[in-house]
């Protein structure tokens, strides 16, 4: 799937969820067979910014991927989403542990693996 199509499908899904920024989100990219370029990520960031303009929120996003490039893309893209804490995981269960941790100590444990 091309990265542009991924962005379109992502926002189609968000359109069906009231206030998607209010939820912790997990993006499981392990079966994604396309490439998200920095241009695609920039476009997603712009659309997200337009969707959340004027809304005060904080949220967590876990990205699960075995692609070694995603380990670089995620930290590079994170500043474009200032109200999101975005972390990259290779393991689905570690990502879920981090998302569902209710305190800073639990989050640190989940990140430590």
Secondary structure, 3 states (H helix, E strand, C coil): CCHHHHHHHHHHHHHCCCCHHHCCEEEECCCCCCCCCHHHHHHHHHHHHHHHCCCCCCEEEEEECCCCCHHHHHHHHHCCCCCEEEEEECCHHHHHHHHHCCCHHHHHHHHHC
